[in-house]
Amino acid sequence: MKASLIATLLFLSPVCSGQNVEFLHWWTSAGEKSALNVLEKQLAEHQIEYHPSPVIGGGGDTALTVLQARALAGNSPNMAQIEGPVIKAWDAIGVLHSLNHIADEQHWDSVLYPLAKRINKTGNGYVSMPLVLHRLNWLWVNHHLLKQLNMTVPQNWEEMLSTMEKAREAGVNPLAVGARPWQIAQLFESIMIATGGVEFYKATLVDLNPNTINSEQMRHVLKQFRRLSMLTDHPLQDIPWDKATLQLAQNKALFQIGGDWILGELLSQNIQVPDHIGCYPAPSANGSYLYNMDSLIFLKSRNFDQQKVDKVARVLSDKQFQADFNKVKGSIPVRTDIDLKDFNTCQKQSFRDYAAARQHASAIPSMTDSMAINPVAQQAINSEIYRFYRDTQVTDEDLIKRIIAIAESN
């Protein structure tokens, strides 16, 4: 992106007068729409008209591409959903409104988790508003099918693969998963943590260390990953993540591995969680908490001034709203002063696991979900992992070479 061009075009962007807010986001599933209804109601109660601009595609890659294109065209939204290191890149080109006034007014430095402060602050202070904290390395289990198959919840990946094999032999779909690169790459992250541990994961998928990428440990991870790939449909079903969750909910799949947006989806379908569908840390999670965090940025334009930004930011950083939004979304709040007594059992477990992970330095950013590396490298690695999973002709050495090449160009 050419910083000066984008900044100029943003200030020329036509925006409706009055308290109107266009919000670009990728929350398009039933559970996510339920959470957005909470957001829309909150804005409406404060006389702020909400204009959603949804972009279909879980993971957000498509939405971020649209955001960049709209910024270059001088037609940016007022507010956008965003994640991870790319926040600092948008701030560096000078197109984001400051949130420092609201942060001071509402004591963000005192009430936000340190992680939320690191992600949403730059040298200019707060330039984005954290909203939700998701855990990604969850195992979602259909208890009805598990009981029917006379099996128990797997505690490690050897047990997981063995259980999946038995389910497949019994004619049960062992794993609900769709044909999207980010969905497959999330499976890879969980296997890497289980097989190599937290430090190996950090070195390989956060630091992109060529020595750990090209290691015997990595080859062992890939062997497990290949075993997993052979237990799922080939070709993969061309479905988004929420349709895979529907299979789980309808007793058509035994397991799903993924973030707790799955919980939000299940709750929106009135599924009993954890009675019908249970939530467990992914096998051999080793005390890790693989996370992503959704934030909101406010983009500068001619008619969206700081006063309007402050009003919207004040409304959306409200403690009760953030509690209500997270409760529906399936995530946990980024604020430390919210009581989770009325949250779902899985969210309470997430809160406890995050607290433990913070103590042991095992809360780790998801490479797959935009929290660890730049978007170009992230999408390239996700694509290579996806290709390996789908094509048995792609060898361990092929994938290792490709990831090293991406790391070297990063």
C-alpha positions in Angstrom: 0.0 0.0 0.0 1.2 3.5 -0.8 0.7 5.3 2.5 0.4 8.8 1.2 -2.1 7.8 -1.4 -4.3 5.9 1.0 -4.2 8.6 3.6 -5.3 11.3 1.0 -8.1 9.1 -0.4 -9.4 8.4 3.0 -9.8 12.0 3.8 -11.8 12.4 0.6 -14.0 9.5 1.4 -17.7 10.4 1.2 -19.5 9.5 4.5 -23.1 10.2 5.4 -23.6 13.0 7.9 -25.1 12.5 11.3 -24.5 9.5 13.6 -24.2 6.9 10.9 -21.6 4.1 11.1 -20.6 1.7 8.3 -19.0 -1.4 9.7 -17.0 -3.7 7.5 -16.7 -7.2 9.0 -16.6 -11.0 8.3 -19.1 -12.1 10.9 -21.6 -13.8 8.7 -22.6 -17.1 10.4 -25.8 -17.5 12.4 -23.9 -17.3 15.7 -21.9 -14.2 14.6 -25.1 -12.5 13.4 -26.6 -13.1 16.8 -23.6 -11.2 18.3 -23.9 -8.5 15.7 -27.6 -8.0 16.8 -26.3 -7.2 20.2 -23.9 -4.6 18.7 -26.7 -3.1 16.5 -29.0 -2.8 19.5 -26.3 -1.1 21.6 -25.7 1.5 18.9 -29.4 2.1 18.3 -29.9 2.7 22.0 -27.5 5.6 21.6 -29.0 7.0 18.4 -26.3 5.7 16.2 -27.4 4.2 12.9 -25.6 1.0 11.9 -24.8 0.1 8.3 -23.2 -3.4 8.1 -20.9 -4.3 5.2 -20.4 -8.0 5.6 -17.8 -9.9 3.6 -18.3 -13.6 3.4 -15.3 -15.7 4.3 -14.3 -17.0 7.8 -10.8 -16.1 8.9 -11.0 -12.5 7.5 -8.6 -12.7 4.6 -11.2 -11.7 2.1 -12.5 -8.9 4.3 -9.0 -7.4 4.8 -8.5 -7.5 1.0 -11.7 -5.6 0.5 -10.8 -3.1 3.2 -7.5 -2.4 1.5 -9.1 -2.1 -1.9 -11.8 0.3 -0.5 -9.1 2.4 1.2 -7.2 2.7 -2.1 -10.4 3.7 -3.9 -11.2 6.4 -1.4 -14.3 4.7 -0.1 -13.3 3.3 3.3 -15.9 2.2 5.9 -16.0 4.1 9.2 -15.2 1.1 11.3 -13.7 -2.3 10.5 -13.0 -5.6 12.1 -9.3 -6.4 12.3 -6.8 -8.8 14.0 -3.2 -8.9 15.1 0.0 -7.3 13.7 -1.8 -5.7 10.7 -3.2 -3.1 13.1 0.2 -1.6 13.5 0.6 -1.5 9.7 -2.6 0.4 9.3 -1.6 2.8 12.0 1.8 3.4 10.4 0.2 4.9 7.3 -1.7 7.4 9.4 -5.2 6.5 8.6 -6.6 5.4 12.0 -8.3 7.6 14.5 -6.8 7.7 18.0 -8.8 6.1 20.8 -6.6 7.6 23.6 -9.3 9.9 24.9 -11.8 7.0 25.4 -9.0 4.7 26.7 -8.1 7.3 29.4 -11.7 8.0 30.2 -12.5 4.3 30.7 -9.2 3.3 32.2 -8.2 0.7 29.5 -4.7 0.4 30.9 -6.1 -0.8 34.2 -9.0 -3.1 32.9 -7.6 -4.7 29.8 -5.5 -7.8 29.8 -1.8 -7.1 29.0 -2.2 -9.0 25.8 -5.0 -6.7 24.6 -2.8 -3.7 25.3 0.1 -5.1 23.4 -2.0 -5.8 20.3 -4.0 -2.6 20.3 -1.4 0.0 21.3 1.3 1.5 19.2 3.7 4.3 19.7 0.7 6.5 19.1 -1.2 4.9 21.9 -4.5 3.1 21.4 -5.4 2.9 17.7 -7.9 0.0 17.9 -10.4 -1.3 20.3 -10.2 -5.0 21.5 -13.5 -6.7 21.6 -13.2 -10.5 22.0 -10.6 -13.1 22.9 -11.1 -16.5 21.2 -9.4 -19.8 22.0 -8.6 -21.8 18.9 -7.3 -25.2 20.2 -10.6 -26.7 21.3 -11.9 -30.2 20.6 -15.7 -30.2 20.2 -17.2 -33.6 20.8 -20.6 -35.0 19.9 -21.4 -36.9 23.1 -24.4 -38.8 21.5 -22.1 -40.4 18.9 -19.3 -40.9 21.3 -21.6 -42.9 23.6 -23.1 -44.8 20.6 -19.6 -45.8 19.5 -18.7 -46.8 23.1 -15.6 -44.5 23.1 -14.1 -41.9 25.4 -12.8 -38.4 24.8 -9.2 -38.7 23.4 -6.5 -37.3 25.6 -3.7 -37.3 23.1 -3.2 -37.4 19.3 -2.6 -41.1 19.2 -5.9 -41.7 20.9 -7.6 -39.1 18.7 -6.4 -40.7 15.5 -7.4 -44.2 16.8 -10.8 -43.0 17.8 -11.3 -41.4 14.4 -10.3 -44.6 12.7 -12.8 -46.6 14.7 -15.6 -44.1 14.0 -14.8 -44.2 10.3 -15.0 -48.0 10.3 -18.4 -47.7 12.0 -19.6 -45.4 9.2 -19.5 -42.2 11.3 -17.8 -39.1 9.9 -14.9 -38.6 12.4 -14.2 -35.0 11.8 -16.4 -32.0 10.7 -14.1 -29.9 8.5 -14.5 -27.9 5.3 -12.4 -27.1 2.3 -10.9 -23.8 3.4 -7.1 -23.3 3.9 -7.5 -21.7 7.3 -9.6 -24.5 8.6 -7.0 -27.1 7.6 -4.1 -24.9 8.9 -5.8 -24.7 12.3 -5.7 -28.5 12.5 -2.0 -28.3 11.8 -1.4 -25.8 14.6 -3.1 -28.1 17.1 -1.1 -31.1 16.0 2.1 -29.1 16.1 1.5 -28.0 19.7 0.6 -31.5 20.7 3.6 -33.1 19.1 6.3 -30.5 19.5 5.1 -28.4 22.4 4.7 -24.6 22.9 8.3 -23.6 22.3 8.5 -25.6 19.1 5.3 -24.0 17.9 6.6 -20.5 18.6 9.9 -21.1 16.9 8.3 -22.6 13.9 5.1 -20.7 13.2 5.7 -17.4 15.0 9.4 -16.9 14.6 9.6 -18.9 11.3 13.0 -20.3 12.4 14.4 -22.4 9.5 16.2 -24.7 11.9 12.9 -25.9 13.5 11.0 -25.8 10.2 13.7 -28.2 8.8 13.9 -30.6 11.8 13.1 -34.1 12.7 10.4 -32.8 15.0 8.7 -31.1 12.1 8.8 -34.3 10.1 7.1 -36.1 13.0 4.4 -33.4 13.1 3.9 -33.9 9.3 3.5 -37.7 9.7 0.8 -37.2 12.2 -0.8 -34.6 10.0 -0.7 -36.9 7.0 -2.4 -39.6 9.1 -5.2 -37.2 10.0 -5.6 -36.2 6.4 -6.2 -39.8 5.4 -9.1 -40.0 7.9 -11.2 -37.2 6.4 -13.0 -37.0 3.1 -11.1 -36.7 -0.2 -11.9 -34.4 -1.8 -12.8 -32.3 1.2 -16.4 -31.2 1.5 -16.7 -27.7 0.0 -18.4 -26.1 3.1 -17.6 -23.2 5.4 -16.8 -23.8 9.0 -20.4 -23.1 10.3 -21.8 -25.8 8.0 -19.3 -28.2 9.4 -20.5 -27.2 12.9 -24.0 -28.0 11.8 -22.9 -31.5 10.9 -21.5 -31.8 14.5 -24.8 -30.5 16.0 -27.0 -32.8 13.9 -25.1 -36.0 14.9 -23.5 -36.3 11.5 -19.9 -35.9 12.7 -18.1 -37.0 15.9 -15.5 -34.2 16.3 -14.7 -30.7 15.3 -11.5 -28.8 16.1 -11.6 -25.1 16.1 -12.1 -21.8 17.9 -14.9 -21.1 20.3 -16.9 -19.2 17.6 -18.1 -22.8 17.3 -19.7 -22.3 20.7 -21.5 -19.2 19.5 -22.8 -21.1 16.5 -24.0 -24.0 18.7 -25.8 -21.6 21.1 -27.5 -19.8 18.2 -28.9 -23.2 17.2 -30.2 -23.9 20.7 -27.8 -26.9 21.1 -27.1 -28.0 24.6 -23.5 -27.3 25.4 -21.7 -29.1 27.1 -24.4 -31.8 27.4 -24.9 -32.6 23.7 -21.7 -31.1 22.4 -18.8 -31.0 24.8 -15.8 -28.7 24.8 -12.3 -30.0 25.6 -8.8 -28.7 25.1 -7.4 -30.1 21.9 -5.6 -33.4 22.5 -2.2 -32.9 24.2 -2.7 -29.2 24.3 0.2 -29.1 26.9 -1.5 -26.3 28.8 -1.4 -24.0 25.8 -4.0 -21.4 24.9 -3.9 -20.7 21.1 -5.6 -17.4 20.7 -6.9 -14.7 18.4 -8.4 -11.4 19.2 -10.9 -9.4 17.2 -10.5 -5.6 17.4 -12.2 -2.6 15.8 -10.4 0.2 14.0 -11.9 3.6 13.1 -10.8 5.0 9.8 -10.2 8.7 9.2 -12.4 10.5 6.6 -13.8 13.9 5.9 -17.1 13.5 7.7 -16.2 11.0 10.4 -14.4 13.2 12.9 -12.9 12.5 16.3 -16.1 13.5 18.1 -18.1 11.0 16.3 -15.4 8.3 16.7 -15.3 9.0 20.5 -19.1 8.6 20.8 -19.1 5.2 18.9 -16.0 4.0 20.8 -17.5 5.0 24.1 -20.6 3.0 23.4 -18.8 -0.1 22.2 -16.3 -0.2 24.9 -19.0 -0.2 27.5 -18.5 -2.9 30.1 -22.0 -4.4 30.0 -22.1 -4.4 26.2 -18.8 -6.2 26.0 -20.1 -8.8 28.4 -23.3 -9.3 26.4 -21.5 -9.5 23.1 -18.9 -12.0 24.2 -21.6 -14.2 25.9 -23.3 -14.6 22.5 -20.1 -14.8 20.5 -18.7 -17.8 22.4 -15.6 -15.9 23.3 -14.3 -14.3 26.6 -14.0 -10.6 27.2 -10.8 -8.7 26.9 -11.6 -6.8 30.1 -10.5 -8.2 33.5 -13.4 -6.6 35.4 -16.3 -8.7 33.8 -17.9 -11.4 35.9 -18.4 -14.6 33.9 -20.9 -16.2 36.3 -23.7 -16.1 33.6 -21.5 -17.3 30.8 -21.5 -20.8 29.3 -19.5 -23.6 31.0 -17.1 -23.6 28.0 -16.4 -19.9 28.4 -15.7 -20.3 32.1 -13.2 -23.1 31.2 -11.6 -20.8 28.6 -11.2 -18.1 31.2 -9.5 -20.6 33.6 -7.3 -22.0 30.9 -6.2 -18.5 29.8 -5.4 -17.5 33.4 -3.2 -20.7 33.7 -1.6 -20.1 30.3 -0.7 -16.5 31.2 1.1 -17.8 34.3 3.1 -20.3 32.4 3.8 -18.2 29.3 1.8 -20.7 27.2 -0.8 -18.3 25.7 0.4 -18.3 22.0 -0.8 -16.4 18.9 -2.4 -18.3 16.0 -0.4 -18.0 12.9 -3.4 -19.2 10.9 -5.7 -16.6 12.3 -3.7 -13.5 11.7 -2.1 -13.1 15.1 1.6 -14.0 14.6 3.1 -13.0 11.2 2.3 -10.7 8.3 -0.7 -11.5 6.2 1.3 -12.3 3.0 3.4 -15.0 4.7 0.4 -16.2 6.7 -1.7 -16.8 3.6 1.2 -18.4 1.7 1.9 -20.8 4.6 -1.8 -21.7 5.0 -2.0 -22.4 1.3 1.0 -24.8 1.4 -0.4 -26.6 4.4 -3.7 -26.9 2.7 -2.1 -28.3 -0.5 -0.1 -30.9 1.6 -3.3 -32.0 3.3 -5.3 -32.5 0.1 -2.6 -34.0 -2.1 -0.7 -37.1 -1.0 1.8 -36.5 -3.7 3.2 -33.5 -1.8 5.9 -34.8 0.4 7.2 -33.7 3.9 10.3 -32.3 2.2 8.2 -30.4 -0.4 6.3 -28.6 2.4 9.4 -27.9 4.5 11.2 -26.4 1.5 8.1 -24.2 0.7 7.7 -22.9 4.2 11.4 -22.1 4.5 11.2 -20.2 1.2 8.3 -18.2 2.5 10.1 -17.5 5.8 13.2 -16.3 4.0 11.1 -13.9 1.9 9.2 -12.6 5.0 
